[in-house]
């Protein structure tokens, strides 16, 4: 069979998973019949057919005949069926038919209500399909997580959820593995190969499906998907758990047994009383059955169903979807709900609120910026030295990507002619690997997206390809150090380190303050311990009374050897912090 356009044989689509993802990378690539540049679309489609979708199997749902049968064998429904049979035996045909109609109508109402809720849940799942960044045919694109197959190459970064078990090809990340190990502290993962000894979850070159990337970025090779992942094995165990009755279902069952006991007791007790009163046996039996049926509340079951249906509609108006009517009572008894806020109570979006500089500050109104002095956007001098330095730092120290690649394109703002700080004569143009199609949505960490939007308003080049072309080193954001550092070659032989992080974490490494004077930036020395600088007073006052995240971002020139030393210093400090 001839090979396809990715160089692999079409008859061999690749395994659904590998037996040992910790084997040497060359052997792993051979076993997966994959390469570092990813799969082709055709090969990925073939593997999707053979390996199946990348999703956890769900417990097989009930079919509609079984759902209707469940409503007809409800404890109260069984009691009504018995009453209908006894009414028919005693000659009360009309009463028997009425009871049967009540049972059937109740089952229909409950079935229709639960089907509507089930369809609403399915619609929500289809409306928000999870996506991942995958490399196909040598280009990056966003693809549904369920279409990821073994052998795919993925890009993961800060804030991403890992969609499959994977081996790191390059990069460094920290992942939150609490859902698998229970450990709340993020663990480091790098492309350095680890020995086979120890549990699989402890392998430092593997990331696992369902975990979250809290820092860094990496390119990974998918080794297992779906139920073959570690979380898939846990899901297989959870399928054995049986669903318990809700409190309401238990209460209704007890009430049904109590009513049945009372009704039967009254009917049986009246039979000897009727015979003692001189009634013929047939009349006494008919009268006893009538008493038994009369003690069965035919309206109780539809009353409960209608009350729960009303509760479902009330909850629906408040944004809650109830799949089973019996769960309404549980919702009504709930006083506190603990939930992860990201994506549930918030939109997982950050927007810039204000820019502070040594020359003044700028306020934000949505995506429209205005000078804090008069509110006139035209009064903002984007070519001011402070803003020129700030926009370069905002656009450089980031791994996010804006929709349309540049925010200017989306807002209709023509890009400004690059200043001397942004001209890079002699640097190579971005190669084919860095070029990418326009994105239809913002991608990356929400905080970095907000900073890129600020840079775009300042008319900086926010294109990801040009940003990566000039980047030479990167120290990913470290939650312990609370900062991120990148080193760019802004001109041949000229390197600038851009540092972004918490003010107290960045200021402690500063030795000078850039302040504008007659249109020129002068560096004024100040002690590293002096944090309460004049221009920081309004910043600290605002943060004290408003729930905002404060970041300090600054550029500093470094020598060629200094850039490498900066990387080593950050690495040594990270190791010391981790050891402590």
N, C-alpha and C positions, 0 to 999 in steps of 0.2 A: 504494500500500500504506500503510495507516495506521501511525503510529508506535506503538512499544510503550511500556511504562510508564517507560522511561528516556528517552523522547523521541527515539529513533532509529528509523529505518525498519526493519521486520522483514526486508525483502527484501535489505537491505544489511548483512550481519553485521560488516563491517569487514575490513581487510586483515590478512594473516598477519604482515606486518612493514611498516615504512616505509622508503622509499629513503634518507632523510636524517634521522636522529633529532636532528640539531643545528639544524634549521630553527626559526624563531620558535615559541614555545610555542603561540600561537593557531593557527598553521597546522598544527602537529603534532596538536593536539586535533581540528582539523577533518579531517585526513587519517585519523586513527584513529576518527573518529566517536564520540568519548568526551568525558567531562567530568571536572572535578576531583573530583566526588563519587563517581566510580566507575561501574561498570556495574550493570545489574539482573541477577538470577539468570537470567532468560529469555534476555537478550541474551548473557550469558556462555556459556550452554549452546549457543546457535547458533554463536557464534564457536569454541567448542571443536570442533564438528563440522567447520567449514570450515578452521580453522587446524591442527587436530590437537592431540594432547596435548603438553604442555610437557616433553618428555623427549628425550634423545639417542637416535637410532636405533642399534640394536645390530646387529652382524654377524649375518646370518641363521644360526641354529643348524642343526646337522645333524638330519635327520629320522631316525626309528628304523631304517628300512631301510638308510640310509647308515651309521649307527653299527654295525649288525650286520655290514655288509659290511666296515667298517674292521677289525673284529676277525677276520674270516675271511681277510683278505689281509695279516695280520701277517707279517713276514719269517719267523719260525719256523713260522707256520701254513702259509705257502706251501711251506716245506720238507717239512712233514708231508703236505700234499696230494700233493706229488711222490712221497713215499715210499708213500702209499696207492695211487697209480696204478701204480707199479712193482710193488708187492706183488700187486695184482690181475692185472697182466700175467704175473707169474711163477707164478700159480696159487694164491697164498696169500690166498684170499678172506677167511678169518677175520681174518687180520692187517690186511688193508685196511679191513674194516668196523670193527675196533677203533680203528685210527688215525683214521678219520672221526669216530667217536663222541667220541674225545678232543678233536678240534678243535672240534666243535660244542658240547660241554659247556664247554670253556674260553671260547668266544665268549659263551655264555649267561651264565656267571658274571661275566665282565668287563662285559658290557652292563648286567646288572641292578645291579651295584655302582655304576657310573657314573650310571645313571638315579636311583638313590636319592640320590646326592650332588647331582645337578642339582636334584631336587625340594626338597632341604633348603635349597639356596641361594635358590631361588625363594620358599620359605616365609619365609625370613629377610627378604627384600626386601619381601614383602607385610606382614610383621609390623611393620616399622618404616618406614611411609611418611613421607617428608619433608613438613612442613607449612609454610605461610606465612600471614601476616596480610594479608587482602585486604578491601577495602571493597566490599560488594555491597548494593544497595538502600539505600545511605546508612548502613549499619551495619558495624562491624568484625566479622570472624569468621575462624576458622582454617580453611584449606582445603588440600587436597593440592596440592603444587607442580605436578603434572602437569595440574591443571585450570585453571591460570592461562592467560589469553589476552591478546593485544594489546589495549590499552585499559583493562585492569584498573588500579586504584589500590592500591598495596601500602604497608604500613608496615614499615620496616626500622629496626632499632636495634642497639645494641652487642651483639656476639655472634651476630648473625643471618648466615646465608649468603644472598646475593642469588640469587633463584631465576630471574631472567630479565634480559635487557638492559632498562634503564629510564632514564627522564629524571626528574630531581628536580623536584618541584613546589614544595616548601618544605623547610626544614631544612638541617642541616649534618652530614656524616658523614665519617669517614675509613675507607678500605677497603684491604684487603690484596689487591693485584692480582698477587702473585708467580706465581700459576699461569698468568697470561696474559703478563706482561711479564718475569718473573724478578726484578723489583725487590722487595727484602725490606722496604723502608720503606713504611709505609702512606701513601696519597696522599689529599689533601683533596678533597671533592666538595661543591658547594653548588648552590643553585637559580639562581644568577646565570648568565645565558646567556653562552656563549662563542662566539667567531667560528668560522667553518667551517674556517679554515686549520689545518693540522696533522693528524696521524693521529687516527683515531676514538678510540683508547684513551686519548689525552691530553685528551679533552674533559672539562672540569671540572664539567659538569652531567650527566654520564652515569655510571651504574654498570652492571656487566656480570655476567652469569650466572656462578656459580661462585666469585665473589670473596666475601670476608668483611668484614663491617662491624666495625671495631675500636673505634670511638668515635662518639658522637653518635646522632641519630635523624633520620629524614626520611620524607616522603611522596613516593612515586615513581609515575610513569606507565609502564607496561610498553609497550615499543616493538617487541620481538621475543621470540619464544619458540622452544624446541626447536632444531632444526637451523639456524634463521635467526639464532641468536645468534652472538657471536664465538667462544665455546667450541664451538658446534656446527660451525663451519667447521674448527676444529682437529680435532674428532672425525671429520669427513669425511675428513681427510687420514690419520688414524690407521687408518681402516678398510682402507687399502691395504696395511698391514703384514701380512705372512704370519707365521703361528705357526711358530716353529722347533721342531725335535725336542728333546725333553728328553735329558739325558745318558744316562738308562737306555735310551731308544729307540735312540739312536745305538750304544750298546754291544751291545744285542740284535741290531741289524741286522748289526754286524760279526761277532758270534758266529755268526749264521745263515749268513752267507757263508763263514765259516771251516769250519763243520761241513759245509756243502754241498760245499766244495772237497775236504775230506778224504774224505767219503763217496764222491763221484764218482771221486776219484783212486784210492781203494782198489778200487772196483768195476771201473774200467777197467783197472787194473794186474793184477787177478786173471784177466781174460778171456784174455789170451795165456798166462798161467801155466797155466790149466786146459787150454787147447788143447795146450800143450807136454807136459802130463802125460798126454795121450792121451784126455781127455774129449771126447765129442761136443760140437759147437758149441752145441746146445740146452741140454745140461746145464751147460756152462761159463757160458753167458749167464744161466741161472737162478741158478746159484751166485753169480755176480757181482752180480746184482740183490739177492739175499739179503744179501750183505755190505754193499751200499750202504744197504739199509733198516735193517740192524742197527746201522749207524753213526749213524743219525738218532735222537737222544734224544727219544722220544715223550713222556716225562714232564717234559721241561724246561719247555715252555710252560705246562702247568697248574700246575707248581710255582712258577713266577714269578708267575702270576696269583694263586694262593692266598696267597703270601707278601705281595704288595702289598695284597690284600684284608684280611689280618690287620693290616697297617700302617695301613690306612684306619680300621679299627675302634679301634685304639689311639689314633690321633690324634683320632677323634671323641669318645672318652671324655675327652680333654683339651680339648675345645671347638673343635677345628679341623675344618673341612669340606673334604675333598679332592674336587675335581670329576673329575679324571682319575687313573687308577691310576698312570700313569707319573710323576706329580708326587710320589709318595710318596718316591721315592729322593732327589729334590731337597730335600724337607722334612727327610729324615734327614741330609743333608749340611749343613744350615743351622745355624750356630752363633750368629749375631746377627740379630735382626729389628728394624729401625728403623721405628717407627710413630708417628703422631700419637696422643697419649694420650687426648685428649678424645673421649669416646664409644666408645673402643676399650679402654683400660685403666682408665678412670674413668667415672663416670656423669654428668659435666658438672654436678655439683651441689655447692653450698657450703652449709655449715650453720654458724650462729654457735656459738662455743665459750665465749666469756667476754666480759662487759661490764665495763670498768673506768671508774670515775667518781671524782671527787674525794671522794665520800662512801663509797667502798668498791667492791667488785666482786661480780659475780654469775657463777656457773658454769652451764654448760649440760650436760644429759644427754639427748642426742637432741633431742627437741622439748620436753622437760620441764625447766623452769628451777628452780633452787633457790638460796637464799642460801648464799654460800660459807661463812658462819660456822657454821650448824647444819644445812644441808640441808633446812630447812623452808620450803616455798614460801609458806606463810602469813605468814612473817616478813618478806617483801618488801613494803615500803611503796611501792606504785606511784604514790602521790600526792606522794612526796618531791620537792622542787624540782628536784634534779639529774635524777631520772628523768623528771619531767614535761618538762623541757627536752630531754632525750635522746630521749624517745619521739617528740616533735614533729619533731626533726631526722631521726630514723630514717625516719619515715613521709613526710617531705617531699622529701628529697634522693634521689629514686629515680624510675625510669621503669618499674619492674617491676609485675606484677599477680599477686596470689595467687589460688589456686583459690577459687571462690565469691566472688570480689572482696574479701572480708574474711576474715582468718584466724580471727577470733572465731567466725564462723558455722561453720567447719569443726571447730573445737575445742570448740564448745559453751560458749564463754566470753561472758557478756553484756557488751556494751560499757559502759565506765564513763562516767559523766556527764562531759562535756567540762570541762576546767579553764579558767581565765581565759585561758591562753595559746592555747587552741584555739578559743575562741568567736570567731565572725566576724560580728557583727551588721551588718546592712545590706548584706552581700555578696550578689550574685545567686546563685540556685540554679543548679546545673549544667544546661546546656541539653541539648537532645535529642542534639546531636552528641557530647557527652561521655558520655552515658549508654550503657550497654552491657549485654548479657546476662551472667549469671554464667559464669565460666570453669570448665571441668572440670579444668584443670591450671594449675600455676604458669607464668607467662610472663615472659620478660625475662632480664636478665643474672643468672647464678647468684649472684653476690655480692650484688646488690641484693635478690634473692628472700630470701636469708638474713637480710639486715638488716630487711626487711619482716616476716619471721616474728618477729624480736626485738621490733619495734615493736608487733606484734599482741599479743604476750604482755604488753606493758606497757599494753595496752588503748588503743592509739592508733587513730585513724581511718585505715585503710590503703586505703580505696577510691580507685581511680585517678581516678574522675570528680571527686570532691571535691578531690583533690590538684591536678589540672590546673585546676580552677576558681579556686583561690587563687594559682596560679603566675603570675608576671609576667615573669620573665626566667630564662633557663637558659644556662649555659656548660657544654657537654658535657664529659665526662671527657676530658682530654688526656693521652696517655701520656708526653708530654715534661714537662708541668707536674705530672702525677700527682695531679690533683684534679679535682673536679666542683663546680660552684656553681649553686644555684638561689636565686631571690629570690621570696618569697611575701608576699602582702598578708594578714597574719593578722588584721587589723582595719582598718576604714576609715582610710586615711592612715598605717597602721603597716606598715612593710616590714621583713622579716627575711631576711638572706642565710644560707643553709645551705651549709656547705662540707664536702666529704667527700673524703678522700684519704690519701696516705701521711703518717705523723706528721711527718716532717721537712719535707715540703712544705707542711703546714698550719701547723705551729708557727711557722715563720719569718714568718708574716703576723699572728701573734697579739700583742697588747699587754697583755692582762689575763687573769687566771685566775679563773673563777667557782668559789668555794668556799662550802659551806654553813655557816651559823652560826646556831644557834637557829631552824632552820627557814627561814632567809632566805638567798638567794644574794647574796654580796658579791663584787664584782670586785676582785681584788688585782693590782696592776701587777707585771709581771716583765719582765726583758730578753728580747728575742726570741731571743738566743743561748743562753739557759738552757734546755736541752732536758731535762736529767736532774732533773725535778721529783720530789718524793717519791712521788706516786701513780703515776709512770711506772716506778719501779724494778722492781716485780713484773712489769710488762708486758714490759719489755725482757728480764728474766731468763727469762720464759716463752718469748718468741719465740726466744731464743738457743738453746734446747734442744728446741724443738718446731717441726715444719714447718707453721706457721700463717701466714695472711695478716693483717697488722695494718693497720687503718684507723682514722683519727681523724676524728670527725664532730662539728661544733659549730655552734650558731647564733650570729649576731651582728646586732644591730639596725642598720639603715641608714636614712638619710633618703631621700626620694624622689629627690633629685638624686644621692645617694650610690649608689643601686642602679644607676643608669645609668652612673655613673663607674666602679663596680666592673666592670661589663661591658666598658667601654672599656679599663680597665687590664688585664684578663685578655686581651682581644683583642690589645692592643699587645704584651704580654709573649709571647703565643703567636707573634706575627709575628717578634719579635726572636729567640726560641728557634729558630724554623724557619730564619731567615736565618743564624744561627750554625751 
